[in-house]
Amino acid sequence: MSELLEITMILCFGASWPMNVIKSYKVRTAKGKSLAFLCLIFLGYIAGIASKFMNEAYMAAFAEKWYVLFFYFLNLAMVMADILLYFRNRKLDKLAGI
């Protein structure tokens, strides 16, 4: 049951991040974004991934449960994309004098 709840959490976050990245790309401003927040989320995913690799029971069943780590890495990539867009948008804000 705990695995099902973890997968639900990862899928909900996974559905949210692409929408957030698309919005960051379209709005072309860093206003309303928090780099500290994004970095904390990024570090949280790193910790989640590390916990999976350190969990002997998970690693023993990795062949059947690889998809959990796949979604962790996918979400991590989305957060990284949003961080990169933050810096792009901050540069655009400076060019626009905002």
Jmol script that loads the backbone (N, CA, C; Angstrom):
load data "model"
ATOM      1  N   MET A   1       0.823  -1.200   0.000  1.00  0.00           N
ATOM      2  CA  MET A   1       0.000   0.000   0.000  1.00  0.00           C
ATOM      3  C   MET A   1       0.865   1.262   0.000  1.00  0.00           C
ATOM      4  N   SER A   2       1.984   1.250   0.752  1.00  0.00           N
ATOM      5  CA  SER A   2       2.835   2.435   0.794  1.00  0.00           C
ATOM      6  C   SER A   2       3.440   2.724  -0.573  1.00  0.00           C
ATOM      7  N   GLU A   3       3.738   1.673  -1.334  1.00  0.00           N
ATOM      8  CA  GLU A   3       4.275   1.880  -2.681  1.00  0.00           C
ATOM      9  C   GLU A   3       3.242   2.539  -3.584  1.00  0.00           C
ATOM     10  N   LEU A   4       1.998   2.137  -3.452  1.00  0.00           N
ATOM     11  CA  LEU A   4       0.932   2.736  -4.247  1.00  0.00           C
ATOM     12  C   LEU A   4       0.791   4.225  -3.926  1.00  0.00           C
ATOM     13  N   LEU A   5       0.872   4.563  -2.658  1.00  0.00           N
ATOM     14  CA  LEU A   5       0.788   5.969  -2.259  1.00  0.00           C
ATOM     15  C   LEU A   5       1.987   6.769  -2.778  1.00  0.00           C
ATOM     16  N   GLU A   6       3.166   6.167  -2.733  1.00  0.00           N
ATOM     17  CA  GLU A   6       4.356   6.841  -3.249  1.00  0.00           C
ATOM     18  C   GLU A   6       4.234   7.064  -4.756  1.00  0.00           C
ATOM     19  N   ILE A   7       3.759   6.083  -5.460  1.00  0.00           N
ATOM     20  CA  ILE A   7       3.573   6.212  -6.905  1.00  0.00           C
ATOM     21  C   ILE A   7       2.540   7.292  -7.212  1.00  0.00           C
ATOM     22  N   THR A   8       1.475   7.351  -6.435  1.00  0.00           N
ATOM     23  CA  THR A   8       0.456   8.392  -6.614  1.00  0.00           C
ATOM     24  C   THR A   8       1.071   9.771  -6.428  1.00  0.00           C
ATOM     25  N   MET A   9       1.885   9.931  -5.386  1.00  0.00           N
ATOM     26  CA  MET A   9       2.551  11.212  -5.137  1.00  0.00           C
ATOM     27  C   MET A   9       3.452  11.584  -6.301  1.00  0.00           C
ATOM     28  N   ILE A  10       4.260  10.652  -6.751  1.00  0.00           N
ATOM     29  CA  ILE A  10       5.188  10.920  -7.853  1.00  0.00           C
ATOM     30  C   ILE A  10       4.439  11.261  -9.139  1.00  0.00           C
ATOM     31  N   LEU A  11       3.349  10.548  -9.416  1.00  0.00           N
ATOM     32  CA  LEU A  11       2.567  10.830 -10.627  1.00  0.00           C
ATOM     33  C   LEU A  11       1.890  12.195 -10.559  1.00  0.00           C
ATOM     34  N   CYS A  12       1.386  12.571  -9.388  1.00  0.00           N
ATOM     35  CA  CYS A  12       0.764  13.899  -9.237  1.00  0.00           C
ATOM     36  C   CYS A  12       1.793  14.997  -9.459  1.00  0.00           C
ATOM     37  N   PHE A  13       2.963  14.840  -8.832  1.00  0.00           N
ATOM     38  CA  PHE A  13       4.021  15.822  -9.064  1.00  0.00           C
ATOM     39  C   PHE A  13       4.449  15.794 -10.527  1.00  0.00           C
ATOM     40  N   GLY A  14       4.543  14.586 -11.079  1.00  0.00           N
ATOM     41  CA  GLY A  14       4.960  14.438 -12.470  1.00  0.00           C
ATOM     42  C   GLY A  14       4.015  15.107 -13.446  1.00  0.00           C
ATOM     43  N   ALA A  15       2.744  15.127 -13.127  1.00  0.00           N
ATOM     44  CA  ALA A  15       1.762  15.797 -13.989  1.00  0.00           C
ATOM     45  C   ALA A  15       1.834  17.313 -13.831  1.00  0.00           C
ATOM     46  N   SER A  16       2.237  17.772 -12.663  1.00  0.00           N
ATOM     47  CA  SER A  16       2.281  19.205 -12.385  1.00  0.00           C
ATOM     48  C   SER A  16       3.511  19.892 -12.980  1.00  0.00           C
ATOM     49  N   TRP A  17       4.656  19.237 -12.940  1.00  0.00           N
ATOM     50  CA  TRP A  17       5.889  19.895 -13.383  1.00  0.00           C
ATOM     51  C   TRP A  17       5.881  20.287 -14.860  1.00  0.00           C
ATOM     52  N   PRO A  18       5.423  19.442 -15.771  1.00  0.00           N
ATOM     53  CA  PRO A  18       5.419  19.902 -17.174  1.00  0.00           C
ATOM     54  C   PRO A  18       4.575  21.161 -17.377  1.00  0.00           C
ATOM     55  N   MET A  19       3.443  21.246 -16.679  1.00  0.00           N
ATOM     56  CA  MET A  19       2.614  22.449 -16.792  1.00  0.00           C
ATOM     57  C   MET A  19       3.367  23.669 -16.279  1.00  0.00           C
ATOM     58  N   ASN A  20       4.105  23.496 -15.199  1.00  0.00           N
ATOM     59  CA  ASN A  20       4.874  24.593 -14.623  1.00  0.00           C
ATOM     60  C   ASN A  20       6.010  25.019 -15.561  1.00  0.00           C
ATOM     61  N   VAL A  21       6.679  24.058 -16.170  1.00  0.00           N
ATOM     62  CA  VAL A  21       7.771  24.355 -17.104  1.00  0.00           C
ATOM     63  C   VAL A  21       7.223  25.081 -18.333  1.00  0.00           C
ATOM     64  N   ILE A  22       6.103  24.644 -18.856  1.00  0.00           N
ATOM     65  CA  ILE A  22       5.498  25.306 -20.020  1.00  0.00           C
ATOM     66  C   ILE A  22       5.124  26.742 -19.681  1.00  0.00           C
ATOM     67  N   LYS A  23       4.563  26.933 -18.501  1.00  0.00           N
ATOM     68  CA  LYS A  23       4.202  28.295 -18.078  1.00  0.00           C
ATOM     69  C   LYS A  23       5.443  29.161 -17.959  1.00  0.00           C
ATOM     70  N   SER A  24       6.503  28.639 -17.348  1.00  0.00           N
ATOM     71  CA  SER A  24       7.753  29.398 -17.213  1.00  0.00           C
ATOM     72  C   SER A  24       8.305  29.775 -18.583  1.00  0.00           C
ATOM     73  N   TYR A  25       8.202  28.872 -19.527  1.00  0.00           N
ATOM     74  CA  TYR A  25       8.695  29.133 -20.873  1.00  0.00           C
ATOM     75  C   TYR A  25       7.881  30.230 -21.556  1.00  0.00           C
ATOM     76  N   LYS A  26       6.574  30.185 -21.405  1.00  0.00           N
ATOM     77  CA  LYS A  26       5.691  31.126 -22.098  1.00  0.00           C
ATOM     78  C   LYS A  26       5.707  32.522 -21.495  1.00  0.00           C
ATOM     79  N   VAL A  27       5.737  32.633 -20.162  1.00  0.00           N
ATOM     80  CA  VAL A  27       5.607  33.957 -19.539  1.00  0.00           C
ATOM     81  C   VAL A  27       6.860  34.806 -19.692  1.00  0.00           C
ATOM     82  N   ARG A  28       8.017  34.175 -19.865  1.00  0.00           N
ATOM     83  CA  ARG A  28       9.276  34.877 -20.129  1.00  0.00           C
ATOM     84  C   ARG A  28       9.638  35.896 -19.056  1.00  0.00           C
ATOM     85  N   THR A  29       9.284  35.602 -17.814  1.00  0.00           N
ATOM     86  CA  THR A  29       9.682  36.434 -16.689  1.00  0.00           C
ATOM     87  C   THR A  29       9.932  35.541 -15.477  1.00  0.00           C
ATOM     88  N   ALA A  30      10.847  35.996 -14.624  1.00  0.00           N
ATOM     89  CA  ALA A  30      11.145  35.251 -13.401  1.00  0.00           C
ATOM     90  C   ALA A  30      10.299  35.746 -12.229  1.00  0.00           C
ATOM     91  N   LYS A  31       9.473  36.753 -12.483  1.00  0.00           N
ATOM     92  CA  LYS A  31       8.616  37.268 -11.413  1.00  0.00           C
ATOM     93  C   LYS A  31       7.700  36.166 -10.885  1.00  0.00           C
ATOM     94  N   GLY A  32       7.611  36.081  -9.581  1.00  0.00           N
ATOM     95  CA  GLY A  32       6.756  35.085  -8.955  1.00  0.00           C
ATOM     96  C   GLY A  32       7.418  33.730  -8.777  1.00  0.00           C
ATOM     97  N   LYS A  33       8.640  33.578  -9.258  1.00  0.00           N
ATOM     98  CA  LYS A  33       9.382  32.320  -9.103  1.00  0.00           C
ATOM     99  C   LYS A  33      10.362  32.451  -7.948  1.00  0.00           C
ATOM    100  N   SER A  34      10.570  31.358  -7.258  1.00  0.00           N
ATOM    101  CA  SER A  34      11.528  31.330  -6.162  1.00  0.00           C
ATOM    102  C   SER A  34      12.603  30.292  -6.470  1.00  0.00           C
ATOM    103  N   LEU A  35      13.825  30.774  -6.668  1.00  0.00           N
ATOM    104  CA  LEU A  35      14.935  29.861  -6.925  1.00  0.00           C
ATOM    105  C   LEU A  35      15.175  28.959  -5.716  1.00  0.00           C
ATOM    106  N   ALA A  36      15.020  29.517  -4.517  1.00  0.00           N
ATOM    107  CA  ALA A  36      15.212  28.711  -3.298  1.00  0.00           C
ATOM    108  C   ALA A  36      14.207  27.557  -3.258  1.00  0.00           C
ATOM    109  N   PHE A  37      12.965  27.830  -3.606  1.00  0.00           N
ATOM    110  CA  PHE A  37      11.941  26.790  -3.635  1.00  0.00           C
ATOM    111  C   PHE A  37      12.307  25.698  -4.632  1.00  0.00           C
ATOM    112  N   LEU A  38      12.680  26.102  -5.841  1.00  0.00           N
ATOM    113  CA  LEU A  38      13.042  25.127  -6.862  1.00  0.00           C
ATOM    114  C   LEU A  38      14.241  24.283  -6.432  1.00  0.00           C
ATOM    115  N   CYS A  39      15.220  24.916  -5.796  1.00  0.00           N
ATOM    116  CA  CYS A  39      16.403  24.177  -5.337  1.00  0.00           C
ATOM    117  C   CYS A  39      16.040  23.197  -4.222  1.00  0.00           C
ATOM    118  N   LEU A  40      15.146  23.584  -3.337  1.00  0.00           N
ATOM    119  CA  LEU A  40      14.707  22.667  -2.279  1.00  0.00           C
ATOM    120  C   LEU A  40      13.985  21.455  -2.869  1.00  0.00           C
ATOM    121  N   ILE A  41      13.140  21.687  -3.852  1.00  0.00           N
ATOM    122  CA  ILE A  41      12.446  20.580  -4.509  1.00  0.00           C
ATOM    123  C   ILE A  41      13.460  19.678  -5.209  1.00  0.00           C
ATOM    124  N   PHE A  42      14.432  20.282  -5.889  1.00  0.00           N
ATOM    125  CA  PHE A  42      15.478  19.530  -6.574  1.00  0.00           C
ATOM    126  C   PHE A  42      16.235  18.644  -5.579  1.00  0.00           C
ATOM    127  N   LEU A  43      16.636  19.233  -4.457  1.00  0.00           N
ATOM    128  CA  LEU A  43      17.350  18.461  -3.431  1.00  0.00           C
ATOM    129  C   LEU A  43      16.467  17.363  -2.838  1.00  0.00           C
ATOM    130  N   GLY A  44      15.176  17.624  -2.725  1.00  0.00           N
ATOM    131  CA  GLY A  44      14.246  16.613  -2.235  1.00  0.00           C
ATOM    132  C   GLY A  44      14.188  15.404  -3.155  1.00  0.00           C
ATOM    133  N   TYR A  45      14.171  15.653  -4.462  1.00  0.00           N
ATOM    134  CA  TYR A  45      14.176  14.535  -5.408  1.00  0.00           C
ATOM    135  C   TYR A  45      15.495  13.772  -5.349  1.00  0.00           C
ATOM    136  N   ILE A  46      16.608  14.493  -5.191  1.00  0.00           N
ATOM    137  CA  ILE A  46      17.910  13.825  -5.050  1.00  0.00           C
ATOM    138  C   ILE A  46      17.892  12.915  -3.820  1.00  0.00           C
ATOM    139  N   ALA A  47      17.346  13.421  -2.718  1.00  0.00           N
ATOM    140  CA  ALA A  47      17.260  12.616  -1.493  1.00  0.00           C
ATOM    141  C   ALA A  47      16.361  11.396  -1.704  1.00  0.00           C
ATOM    142  N   GLY A  48      15.251  11.570  -2.406  1.00  0.00           N
ATOM    143  CA  GLY A  48      14.355  10.455  -2.684  1.00  0.00           C
ATOM    144  C   GLY A  48      15.024   9.387  -3.537  1.00  0.00           C
ATOM    145  N   ILE A  49      15.779   9.828  -4.532  1.00  0.00           N
ATOM    146  CA  ILE A  49      16.500   8.890  -5.393  1.00  0.00           C
ATOM    147  C   ILE A  49      17.568   8.158  -4.585  1.00  0.00           C
ATOM    148  N   ALA A  50      18.309   8.902  -3.774  1.00  0.00           N
ATOM    149  CA  ALA A  50      19.353   8.283  -2.943  1.00  0.00           C
ATOM    150  C   ALA A  50      18.752   7.272  -1.977  1.00  0.00           C
ATOM    151  N   SER A  51      17.588   7.594  -1.422  1.00  0.00           N
ATOM    152  CA  SER A  51      16.953   6.662  -0.479  1.00  0.00           C
ATOM    153  C   SER A  51      16.573   5.356  -1.167  1.00  0.00           C
ATOM    154  N   LYS A  52      16.161   5.456  -2.435  1.00  0.00           N
ATOM    155  CA  LYS A  52      15.825   4.236  -3.174  1.00  0.00           C
ATOM    156  C   LYS A  52      17.062   3.373  -3.382  1.00  0.00           C
ATOM    157  N   PHE A  53      18.175   4.010  -3.772  1.00  0.00           N
ATOM    158  CA  PHE A  53      19.404   3.252  -3.990  1.00  0.00           C
ATOM    159  C   PHE A  53      19.949   2.643  -2.695  1.00  0.00           C
ATOM    160  N   MET A  54      19.664   3.264  -1.566  1.00  0.00           N
ATOM    161  CA  MET A  54      20.157   2.767  -0.281  1.00  0.00           C
ATOM    162  C   MET A  54      19.216   1.745   0.364  1.00  0.00           C
ATOM    163  N   ASN A  55      18.018   1.600  -0.171  1.00  0.00           N
ATOM    164  CA  ASN A  55      17.031   0.679   0.373  1.00  0.00           C
ATOM    165  C   ASN A  55      17.271  -0.720  -0.201  1.00  0.00           C
ATOM    166  N   GLU A  56      17.776  -1.608   0.636  1.00  0.00           N
ATOM    167  CA  GLU A  56      18.120  -2.954   0.175  1.00  0.00           C
ATOM    168  C   GLU A  56      16.919  -3.723  -0.367  1.00  0.00           C
ATOM    169  N   ALA A  57      15.770  -3.577   0.275  1.00  0.00           N
ATOM    170  CA  ALA A  57      14.570  -4.281  -0.182  1.00  0.00           C
ATOM    171  C   ALA A  57      14.156  -3.790  -1.565  1.00  0.00           C
ATOM    172  N   TYR A  58      14.226  -2.479  -1.779  1.00  0.00           N
ATOM    173  CA  TYR A  58      13.876  -1.928  -3.093  1.00  0.00           C
ATOM    174  C   TYR A  58      14.854  -2.419  -4.154  1.00  0.00           C
ATOM    175  N   MET A  59      16.137  -2.349  -3.843  1.00  0.00           N
ATOM    176  CA  MET A  59      17.148  -2.757  -4.822  1.00  0.00           C
ATOM    177  C   MET A  59      17.055  -4.256  -5.137  1.00  0.00           C
ATOM    178  N   ALA A  60      16.652  -5.047  -4.155  1.00  0.00           N
ATOM    179  CA  ALA A  60      16.498  -6.490  -4.391  1.00  0.00           C
ATOM    180  C   ALA A  60      15.352  -6.763  -5.370  1.00  0.00           C
ATOM    181  N   ALA A  61      14.362  -5.883  -5.370  1.00  0.00           N
ATOM    182  CA  ALA A  61      13.205  -6.050  -6.256  1.00  0.00           C
ATOM    183  C   ALA A  61      13.239  -5.045  -7.408  1.00  0.00           C
ATOM    184  N   PHE A  62      14.413  -4.509  -7.709  1.00  0.00           N
ATOM    185  CA  PHE A  62      14.543  -3.452  -8.717  1.00  0.00           C
ATOM    186  C   PHE A  62      13.973  -3.854 -10.076  1.00  0.00           C
ATOM    187  N   ALA A  63      14.139  -5.100 -10.482  1.00  0.00           N
ATOM    188  CA  ALA A  63      13.652  -5.547 -11.790  1.00  0.00           C
ATOM    189  C   ALA A  63      12.145  -5.355 -11.932  1.00  0.00           C
ATOM    190  N   GLU A  64      11.415  -5.468 -10.813  1.00  0.00           N
ATOM    191  CA  GLU A  64       9.963  -5.283 -10.862  1.00  0.00           C
ATOM    192  C   GLU A  64       9.535  -3.848 -10.534  1.00  0.00           C
ATOM    193  N   LYS A  65      10.425  -3.060  -9.915  1.00  0.00           N
ATOM    194  CA  LYS A  65      10.024  -1.734  -9.431  1.00  0.00           C
ATOM    195  C   LYS A  65      10.863  -0.602 -10.007  1.00  0.00           C
ATOM    196  N   TRP A  66      11.518  -0.812 -11.125  1.00  0.00           N
ATOM    197  CA  TRP A  66      12.378   0.196 -11.733  1.00  0.00           C
ATOM    198  C   TRP A  66      11.622   1.479 -12.075  1.00  0.00           C
ATOM    199  N   TYR A  67      10.334   1.354 -12.392  1.00  0.00           N
ATOM    200  CA  TYR A  67       9.535   2.491 -12.844  1.00  0.00           C
ATOM    201  C   TYR A  67       9.418   3.592 -11.791  1.00  0.00           C
ATOM    202  N   VAL A  68       9.529   3.221 -10.508  1.00  0.00           N
ATOM    203  CA  VAL A  68       9.461   4.254  -9.461  1.00  0.00           C
ATOM    204  C   VAL A  68      10.638   5.216  -9.619  1.00  0.00           C
ATOM    205  N   LEU A  69      11.834   4.676  -9.773  1.00  0.00           N
ATOM    206  CA  LEU A  69      13.006   5.532  -9.972  1.00  0.00           C
ATOM    207  C   LEU A  69      12.916   6.301 -11.281  1.00  0.00           C
ATOM    208  N   PHE A  70      12.341   5.701 -12.303  1.00  0.00           N
ATOM    209  CA  PHE A  70      12.167   6.401 -13.575  1.00  0.00           C
ATOM    210  C   PHE A  70      11.395   7.702 -13.365  1.00  0.00           C
ATOM    211  N   PHE A  71      10.304   7.642 -12.604  1.00  0.00           N
ATOM    212  CA  PHE A  71       9.501   8.839 -12.383  1.00  0.00           C
ATOM    213  C   PHE A  71      10.205   9.854 -11.485  1.00  0.00           C
ATOM    214  N   TYR A  72      10.999   9.381 -10.543  1.00  0.00           N
ATOM    215  CA  TYR A  72      11.814  10.304  -9.746  1.00  0.00           C
ATOM    216  C   TYR A  72      12.767  11.077 -10.667  1.00  0.00           C
ATOM    217  N   PHE A  73      13.453  10.353 -11.558  1.00  0.00           N
ATOM    218  CA  PHE A  73      14.387  11.010 -12.469  1.00  0.00           C
ATOM    219  C   PHE A  73      13.670  11.922 -13.453  1.00  0.00           C
ATOM    220  N   LEU A  74      12.507  11.523 -13.920  1.00  0.00           N
ATOM    221  CA  LEU A  74      11.734  12.364 -14.830  1.00  0.00           C
ATOM    222  C   LEU A  74      11.335  13.671 -14.139  1.00  0.00           C
ATOM    223  N   ASN A  75      10.851  13.583 -12.910  1.00  0.00           N
ATOM    224  CA  ASN A  75      10.483  14.783 -12.165  1.00  0.00           C
ATOM    225  C   ASN A  75      11.707  15.651 -11.890  1.00  0.00           C
ATOM    226  N   LEU A  76      12.824  15.022 -11.575  1.00  0.00           N
ATOM    227  CA  LEU A  76      14.067  15.760 -11.343  1.00  0.00           C
ATOM    228  C   LEU A  76      14.451  16.541 -12.599  1.00  0.00           C
ATOM    229  N   ALA A  77      14.301  15.934 -13.762  1.00  0.00           N
ATOM    230  CA  ALA A  77      14.607  16.616 -15.023  1.00  0.00           C
ATOM    231  C   ALA A  77      13.674  17.808 -15.243  1.00  0.00           C
ATOM    232  N   MET A  78      12.414  17.668 -14.880  1.00  0.00           N
ATOM    233  CA  MET A  78      11.461  18.773 -15.025  1.00  0.00           C
ATOM    234  C   MET A  78      11.831  19.945 -14.118  1.00  0.00           C
ATOM    235  N   VAL A  79      12.237  19.638 -12.898  1.00  0.00           N
ATOM    236  CA  VAL A  79      12.646  20.703 -11.974  1.00  0.00           C
ATOM    237  C   VAL A  79      13.903  21.383 -12.504  1.00  0.00           C
ATOM    238  N   MET A  80      14.837  20.600 -13.031  1.00  0.00           N
ATOM    239  CA  MET A  80      16.054  21.183 -13.601  1.00  0.00           C
ATOM    240  C   MET A  80      15.709  22.091 -14.776  1.00  0.00           C
ATOM    241  N   ALA A  81      14.780  21.678 -15.607  1.00  0.00           N
ATOM    242  CA  ALA A  81      14.352  22.520 -16.729  1.00  0.00           C
ATOM    243  C   ALA A  81      13.760  23.828 -16.216  1.00  0.00           C
ATOM    244  N   ASP A  82      12.975  23.766 -15.147  1.00  0.00           N
ATOM    245  CA  ASP A  82      12.385  24.975 -14.585  1.00  0.00           C
ATOM    246  C   ASP A  82      13.460  25.879 -13.989  1.00  0.00           C
ATOM    247  N   ILE A  83      14.483  25.294 -13.378  1.00  0.00           N
ATOM    248  CA  ILE A  83      15.594  26.094 -12.845  1.00  0.00           C
ATOM    249  C   ILE A  83      16.321  26.798 -13.989  1.00  0.00           C
ATOM    250  N   LEU A  84      16.582  26.092 -15.061  1.00  0.00           N
ATOM    251  CA  LEU A  84      17.242  26.707 -16.216  1.00  0.00           C
ATOM    252  C   LEU A  84      16.385  27.816 -16.818  1.00  0.00           C
ATOM    253  N   LEU A  85      15.079  27.590 -16.885  1.00  0.00           N
ATOM    254  CA  LEU A  85      14.176  28.636 -17.382  1.00  0.00           C
ATOM    255  C   LEU A  85      14.143  29.834 -16.448  1.00  0.00           C
ATOM    256  N   TYR A  86      14.283  29.601 -15.158  1.00  0.00           N
ATOM    257  CA  TYR A  86      14.345  30.710 -14.201  1.00  0.00           C
ATOM    258  C   TYR A  86      15.495  31.644 -14.565  1.00  0.00           C
ATOM    259  N   PHE A  87      16.668  31.073 -14.823  1.00  0.00           N
ATOM    260  CA  PHE A  87      17.829  31.900 -15.164  1.00  0.00           C
ATOM    261  C   PHE A  87      17.653  32.582 -16.524  1.00  0.00           C
ATOM    262  N   ARG A  88      17.059  31.873 -17.486  1.00  0.00           N
ATOM    263  CA  ARG A  88      16.764  32.504 -18.773  1.00  0.00           C
ATOM    264  C   ARG A  88      15.809  33.674 -18.580  1.00  0.00           C
ATOM    265  N   ASN A  89      14.762  33.444 -17.810  1.00  0.00           N
ATOM    266  CA  ASN A  89      13.756  34.488 -17.606  1.00  0.00           C
ATOM    267  C   ASN A  89      14.303  35.655 -16.797  1.00  0.00           C
ATOM    268  N   ARG A  90      15.185  35.377 -15.865  1.00  0.00           N
ATOM    269  CA  ARG A  90      15.811  36.462 -15.096  1.00  0.00           C
ATOM    270  C   ARG A  90      16.653  37.333 -16.022  1.00  0.00           C
ATOM    271  N   LYS A  91      17.361  36.702 -16.952  1.00  0.00           N
ATOM    272  CA  LYS A  91      18.149  37.455 -17.934  1.00  0.00           C
ATOM    273  C   LYS A  91      17.233  38.299 -18.812  1.00  0.00           C
ATOM    274  N   LEU A  92      16.107  37.712 -19.238  1.00  0.00           N
ATOM    275  CA  LEU A  92      15.140  38.467 -20.040  1.00  0.00           C
ATOM    276  C   LEU A  92      14.569  39.648 -19.252  1.00  0.00           C
ATOM    277  N   ASP A  93      14.344  39.452 -17.960  1.00  0.00           N
ATOM    278  CA  ASP A  93      13.857  40.541 -17.113  1.00  0.00           C
ATOM    279  C   ASP A  93      14.872  41.675 -17.058  1.00  0.00           C
ATOM    280  N   LYS A  94      16.145  41.348 -16.932  1.00  0.00           N
ATOM    281  CA  LYS A  94      17.195  42.379 -16.884  1.00  0.00           C
ATOM    282  C   LYS A  94      17.274  43.123 -18.207  1.00  0.00           C
ATOM    283  N   LEU A  95      17.161  42.416 -19.316  1.00  0.00           N
ATOM    284  CA  LEU A  95      17.195  43.059 -20.631  1.00  0.00           C
ATOM    285  C   LEU A  95      16.002  43.996 -20.824  1.00  0.00           C
ATOM    286  N   ALA A  96      14.873  43.629 -20.236  1.00  0.00           N
ATOM    287  CA  ALA A  96      13.665  44.452 -20.356  1.00  0.00           C
ATOM    288  C   ALA A  96      13.627  45.566 -19.307  1.00  0.00           C
ATOM    289  N   GLY A  97      14.605  45.569 -18.405  1.00  0.00           N
ATOM    290  CA  GLY A  97      14.653  46.593 -17.366  1.00  0.00           C
ATOM    291  C   GLY A  97      13.660  46.379 -16.244  1.00  0.00           C
ATOM    292  N   ILE A  98      13.269  45.136 -16.039  1.00  0.00           N
ATOM    293  CA  ILE A  98      12.288  44.816 -14.987  1.00  0.00           C
ATOM    294  C   ILE A  98      13.018  44.508 -13.710  1.00  0.00           C
TER     295      ILE A  98
END
end "model"
wireframe off; spacefill off
backbone 0.3
color backbone group
